[in-house]
Amino acid sequence: MVLSKRLKSIAGLIYETDKVIDIGCDHALLAVYLVKNKILDYLIVSDVNQNAIENGIKNIKKYKLEKKIDARLGFGLEVIDVHTDTVVISGLGTNTIIKILSNPNLKQIKKLIIQSNNDHFLLRRFMILKGFYISHESVVYEKGHYYINIVFSRGKRKYSLKELRYGPMLMYANKDYYEFMLKKKHAILDNIPKYKLFTRIKHYKDTVYLKKLTK
Ligand SMILES: C[S@@+](CC[C@H](N)C(=O)[O-])C[C@H]1O[C@@H](n2cnc3c(N)ncnc32)[C@H](O)[C@@H]1O
């Protein structure tokens, strides 16, 4: 099977000792890849949508992995096991991710690998408040899109607002990504009417900072 570069980048962040649930698994391709490549022996996959979990089950059956991939229907952390200590969430927006993680079961989770579609500032801030720090960040480019992977681990660290906004690790490393963001910002600025002065200033300040990150 061929796994997208985006999902493969997540697989690379999982250790064989992690007790994983992939929340919002849809087709369960990441799980199939993890087991077929002997990265994990067993994991749980879940989805809140009946059709999505059925898609997952079809793939699990296709590769005869029913004993190794446990597919569950349900909302986020509600379906975890007592042993689960690692959460993967990809392809969802930050608001939904926050809803999923605002569950008492988060207490037993030691590590989260999150590839959110948007608002990484809000995500970082939420996770820090929940008692995690950022142990890894990376950017993956595929088919015209940049995807951000953030690994959160248990522990306390302080971050500046800029670090929460641009990523404490990403802001020192990923010039290509910030060039892309800068172009997007310019396009946004071009579309803000001149009379919306405060909005223009806010976005302009971002472009100044992004320019620094591309140098
Ligand atoms: C865009 S797909 C992403 C699939 C896969 N994780 C990926 O990255 O390719 C998002 C999936 O998350 C599921 N989902 C949305 N909210 C959820 C929740 N609260 N709990 C579990 N699954 C959820 C959706 O049904 C959908 O199948």
The ligand as an ORCA input file, in Angstrom:
! r2SCAN-3c Opt
* xyz 0 1
  C     -10.667     14.549      7.247
  S     -10.837     13.029      8.057
  C      -9.152     12.694      8.440
  C      -8.810     11.242      8.318
  C      -7.388     10.882      8.716
  N      -7.156     11.116     10.120
  C      -6.382     11.637      7.866
  O      -5.649     12.473      8.402
  O      -6.335     11.380      6.655
  C     -11.507     13.438      9.641
  C     -12.219     12.288     10.308
  O     -12.426     12.616     11.682
  C     -13.691     12.141     12.066
  N     -14.127     12.870     13.270
  C     -14.596     14.140     13.344
  N     -14.880     14.461     14.625
  C     -14.581     13.358     15.390
  C     -14.684     13.059     16.776
  N     -15.135     13.957     17.635
  N     -14.297     11.826     17.206
  C     -13.835     10.906     16.323
  N     -13.737     11.137     14.998
  C     -14.094     12.343     14.527
  C     -14.559     12.362     10.833
  O     -15.706     11.547     10.844
  C     -13.583     12.020      9.701
  O     -13.660     10.669      9.327
*
